[in-house]
Amino acid sequence: MKDARIRIAIAALALALVIAAVITVVNSSKTDEVLGVSYGDTIFDDGHAEEDPAKKATQNRINSIFEKIHQENTRVEGQAQHYVRIALLMPLTISRSKQSAIPLSQIEHALQGAYTALKRVNSTGTYGSFQRFQVQLVLVNQGSRQNVDDWLIDEMLDESEPDHPLEAVIGLGSSVVNTETVVAKLGDKGLAMVSAITSADSLTGMKNFWSVSPSNIQYVQALASFVRGQNLKAALPIADANDDPFTSSLAAAFREQLRGVIYVSPAEQKFNGGTIDQPATPGVFDQVINNVCGAVNDRTHPVDTLLYAGRVADFPAFITDLSKRTCVGTKLTVLTAATGFASASGLAPLMSKGNIEVYYASSSAAPGWEGKTPPPDYHDFLNDYRREGFTNDQDLGDGLAIAHHDALVTAVYAARNAVSKPVPKPQDLPTQLNNITFTPVRGASGPIKFEQGSGGRRVGMDIPIRRLY
């Protein structure tokens, strides 16, 4: 294993002294984060500066998972005759001064799933013969801004060696503009990517891109089926006005996929939501809420449904303001979509007060699966997840653990189906990913398969519709 190579995006000597890695100081950063490449032996954030006890505890648990990954990577290097590398590219730290692309709890859950998958692919035959070759997991921290600078991408690619090639990149963070940038960069280099939670439709069909997460179009198609079984009459879209691939494609999917299912008002309401560079300003929903009541009282198409095309981070403020509307006597149903939307839970008192019900499409419905039968391989995953020391099943609720588990096992399954010996060549993986058709990957979220024309998106998935409490 190469020495972990880390670039620091902060000129903070005190932090640098506690990082157990070969370090190169690059420059100062407004986010006070350590970015770079590691095999788990690097503490990106030791939590010493965290004042919030809950976040400090979460950071400590994250660091313990890094150590688990390091131990497995070291075992593979010492014991496996042949092994390859898979990179987990995503934010592994948050900013203490700005909004972050992914909250700390979701980083922890993503690592839980990735580590569980790593142990499974190296010890069971579920995803191809682990005796043929084993896998090291390379951790690539993009930081809270989802950095895609060339130096970071180059350091990740440098971890590829002839005997231990970097076969694929998984994760990719959330759907932001930088996600499109990095997918284009890696696609041009011929490297396969398996996304965990990115649902923006702008990514669908990009070169060498696959995803175990549904696209926004697929999410809204599932919501359309749900709406057909409800007594809902007219919907008003509420959309983030920012240049955001996730929210803009979700708004477009609402307009296109719900046509003929429910009346969708053309008077789409816009708001300037928070971004990873700029938090939302107070009162951002004031005018929107006033117009909602106008739409509720419309004589021709009185609205009873709102289509929320915004980020989860802005949703609590939206529900707070919506609960105070003057037309609170009319029940409103809010529809939205995202893996990770369960992180907005805890709004039940406001929703009850505001006569509001919220339903969202997601990539999983763990831990309880909303009273339905779980996917066929979920319990095997759950047993191994618990065996690795992750005993709080509620951590599965936001879907991040399951999605990142499924992304890694899909990449490894494809690699083990390649014919190159003793280890597959990275250029073999796109073909093998496309060939995951009739014999699907046994994902924790259900069978994973692709088909021609799907643009790398998973097909045939039973997308759950969850109610937010």
Backbone hydrogen bonds, N-H to C=O, Kabsch-Sander energy under -0.5 kcal/mol:
donor,donor_aa,acceptor,acceptor_aa,energy
6,I,4,A,-0.6
6,I,22,V,-2.0
7,R,35,L,-1.2
8,I,24,T,-2.0
9,A,7,R,-0.5
9,A,33,E,-1.1
12,A,10,I,-1.1
13,L,11,A,-0.7
16,A,12,A,-2.2
17,L,13,L,-1.9
18,V,14,A,-0.5
18,V,15,L,-1.2
19,I,16,A,-1.1
20,A,18,V,-0.6
21,A,19,I,-1.8
22,V,4,A,-1.3
23,I,21,A,-0.6
24,T,6,I,-2.2
26,V,8,I,-1.6
26,V,24,T,-0.5
27,N,8,I,-1.1
32,D,29,S,-0.8
35,L,7,R,-1.0
35,L,33,E,-0.6
36,G,141,N,-1.3
37,V,5,R,-2.0
38,S,139,L,-2.5
44,F,42,T,-1.0
50,E,47,G,-1.2
56,K,52,D,-2.6
57,A,53,P,-2.2
58,T,54,A,-2.2
59,Q,55,K,-2.8
60,N,56,K,-2.2
61,R,57,A,-1.9
62,I,58,T,-2.4
63,N,59,Q,-2.4
64,S,60,N,-1.6
65,I,61,R,-1.6
66,F,62,I,-2.2
67,E,63,N,-1.8
68,K,64,S,-1.8
69,I,65,I,-2.7
70,H,66,F,-2.6
71,Q,67,E,-2.4
72,E,68,K,-2.2
73,N,69,I,-2.8
74,T,70,H,-2.5
75,R,71,Q,-2.2
76,V,72,E,-2.5
77,E,73,N,-2.2
78,G,74,T,-2.0
79,Q,75,R,-2.3
80,A,76,V,-2.2
83,Y,163,D,-0.5
84,V,134,Q,-2.5
85,R,165,P,-2.7
86,I,136,Q,-2.3
87,A,168,A,-2.4
88,L,138,V,-3.4
89,L,87,A,-0.8
89,L,170,I,-2.4
90,M,88,L,-0.6
90,M,140,V,-1.9
96,R,31,T,-0.5
101,A,144,S,-1.7
107,I,103,P,-1.6
108,E,104,L,-2.2
109,H,105,S,-2.1
110,A,106,Q,-2.5
111,L,107,I,-2.2
112,Q,108,E,-2.1
113,G,109,H,-2.1
114,A,110,A,-2.4
115,Y,111,L,-2.7
116,T,112,Q,-2.3
117,A,113,G,-2.3
118,L,114,A,-2.3
119,K,115,Y,-2.4
120,R,116,T,-2.0
121,V,117,A,-2.9
122,N,118,L,-1.2
123,S,120,R,-1.2
124,T,120,R,-1.9
127,Y,128,G,-0.5
128,G,125,G,-1.3
132,R,129,S,-0.7
133,F,129,S,-0.9
134,Q,82,H,-2.2
136,Q,84,V,-2.6
138,V,86,I,-2.9
138,V,136,Q,-0.6
139,L,38,S,-3.0
139,L,137,L,-0.5
140,V,88,L,-2.6
140,V,138,V,-0.5
141,N,36,G,-2.7
141,N,139,L,-0.6
142,Q,90,M,-2.0
142,Q,140,V,-0.7
146,Q,143,G,-1.9
147,N,142,Q,-2.1
152,L,149,D,-0.6
153,I,149,D,-1.9
154,D,150,D,-3.2
155,E,151,W,-2.1
156,M,152,L,-1.9
157,L,153,I,-2.5
158,D,154,D,-2.0
159,E,156,M,-1.5
160,S,157,L,-1.7
161,E,164,H,-1.4
167,E,85,R,-2.8
167,E,165,P,-1.0
168,A,85,R,-0.7
169,V,192,A,-2.2
170,I,87,A,-3.3
171,G,194,V,-1.4
172,L,89,L,-2.8
172,L,170,I,-1.1
176,V,174,S,-1.4
179,T,176,V,-1.0
180,E,176,V,-1.3
181,T,177,V,-1.7
182,V,178,N,-2.6
183,V,179,T,-2.4
184,A,180,E,-2.0
185,K,181,T,-2.2
186,L,182,V,-2.7
187,G,183,V,-2.3
188,D,184,A,-1.9
189,K,185,K,-0.9
190,G,187,G,-1.4
191,L,186,L,-2.1
192,A,167,E,-0.7
193,M,208,N,-2.0
194,V,169,V,-2.4
195,S,193,M,-0.5
195,S,210,W,-3.1
196,A,171,G,-1.9
197,I,171,G,-0.6
203,L,200,A,-1.6
204,T,200,A,-0.5
205,G,455,G,-2.6
206,M,203,L,-2.2
209,F,206,M,-1.6
210,W,193,M,-2.0
211,S,456,G,-2.4
212,V,195,S,-2.3
216,N,199,S,-2.4
219,Y,215,S,-2.5
220,V,216,N,-2.6
221,Q,217,I,-2.2
222,A,218,Q,-1.7
223,L,219,Y,-2.0
224,A,220,V,-2.4
225,S,221,Q,-1.6
226,F,222,A,-1.8
227,V,223,L,-2.8
228,R,224,A,-1.9
229,G,225,S,-0.6
229,G,226,F,-1.2
230,Q,227,V,-2.1
232,L,230,Q,-0.8
235,A,263,Y,-3.5
236,L,305,T,-2.3
238,I,307,L,-3.3
239,A,269,Q,-3.3
240,D,309,A,-2.3
241,A,271,F,-3.1
244,D,242,N,-1.8
246,F,175,S,-0.8
248,S,244,D,-2.6
249,S,245,P,-1.3
250,L,246,F,-1.9
251,A,247,T,-2.3
252,A,248,S,-1.9
253,A,249,S,-2.2
254,F,250,L,-2.3
255,R,251,A,-2.0
256,E,252,A,-2.3
257,Q,253,A,-3.0
258,L,254,F,-1.3
261,V,258,L,-2.1
262,I,258,L,-1.9
263,Y,233,K,-1.4
265,S,235,A,-3.2
265,S,263,Y,-0.6
268,E,266,P,-1.9
269,Q,237,P,-2.9
271,F,239,A,-1.8
273,G,271,F,-1.1
275,T,278,Q,-3.5
284,V,281,T,-1.2
286,D,283,G,-1.7
289,I,285,F,-2.7
290,N,286,D,-1.7
291,N,287,Q,-2.2
292,V,288,V,-1.9
293,C,289,I,-1.7
294,G,290,N,-1.4
295,A,291,N,-2.3
296,V,292,V,-2.4
297,N,293,C,-1.6
298,D,295,A,-1.2
303,V,295,A,-1.9
304,D,234,A,-2.1
305,T,234,A,-1.5
306,L,333,T,-2.8
307,L,236,L,-2.3
308,Y,306,L,-0.7
308,Y,335,L,-2.4
309,A,238,I,-3.2
309,A,307,L,-0.8
310,G,308,Y,-0.6
314,D,311,R,-0.9
315,F,311,R,-0.6
315,F,312,V,-1.2
318,F,314,D,-1.8
319,I,315,F,-2.8
320,T,316,P,-2.4
321,D,317,A,-2.3
322,L,318,F,-2.6
323,S,319,I,-2.2
324,K,321,D,-1.1
325,R,322,L,-1.4
328,V,325,R,-0.8
330,T,327,C,-2.0
331,K,329,G,-0.6
332,L,355,N,-2.2
333,T,304,D,-2.2
334,V,332,L,-0.5
334,V,357,E,-3.3
335,L,306,L,-3.0
336,T,359,Y,-1.7
338,A,361,A,-2.5
340,G,398,D,-0.7
341,F,338,A,-1.1
343,S,340,G,-1.7
344,A,341,F,-2.2
345,S,342,A,-1.9
348,A,469,Y,-0.8
351,M,347,L,-2.5
352,S,348,A,-2.8
353,K,349,P,-2.4
354,G,350,L,-2.5
355,N,352,S,-1.1
356,I,351,M,-2.7
357,E,332,L,-2.2
359,Y,334,V,-2.7
360,Y,466,R,-2.8
361,A,336,T,-1.9
362,S,464,P,-2.0
369,W,365,A,-3.0
370,E,365,A,-0.5
371,G,368,G,-1.3
372,K,369,W,-2.9
378,Y,375,P,-1.7
381,F,377,D,-1.8
382,L,378,Y,-3.0
383,N,379,H,-2.4
384,D,380,D,-1.9
385,Y,381,F,-3.0
386,R,382,L,-2.4
387,R,383,N,-2.0
388,E,384,D,-1.5
389,G,386,R,-2.0
390,F,385,Y,-1.6
391,T,389,G,-1.1
393,D,391,T,-1.0
395,D,392,N,-2.1
396,L,393,D,-2.0
397,G,394,Q,-1.8
399,G,396,L,-1.4
403,A,399,G,-2.4
404,H,400,L,-2.3
405,H,401,A,-2.1
406,D,402,I,-2.6
407,A,403,A,-1.9
408,L,404,H,-1.8
409,V,405,H,-2.4
410,T,406,D,-1.7
411,A,407,A,-1.9
412,V,408,L,-2.3
413,Y,409,V,-2.5
414,A,410,T,-2.1
415,A,411,A,-2.1
416,R,412,V,-2.5
417,N,413,Y,-0.7
417,N,414,A,-0.8
418,A,415,A,-1.2
428,D,425,K,-2.5
429,L,425,K,-0.5
429,L,426,P,-1.3
432,Q,428,D,-1.7
433,L,429,L,-3.0
434,N,430,P,-2.1
435,N,431,T,-1.2
436,I,433,L,-1.4
437,T,435,N,-2.1
441,V,448,I,-2.6
443,G,441,V,-1.8
443,G,446,G,-0.8
446,G,443,G,-1.2
448,I,441,V,-2.3
449,K,447,P,-0.5
450,F,436,I,-3.3
454,S,451,E,-2.0
457,R,454,S,-1.5
458,R,211,S,-1.0
459,V,449,K,-2.4
463,I,461,M,-1.2
466,R,360,Y,-3.1
466,R,464,P,-0.6
468,L,358,V,-2.5
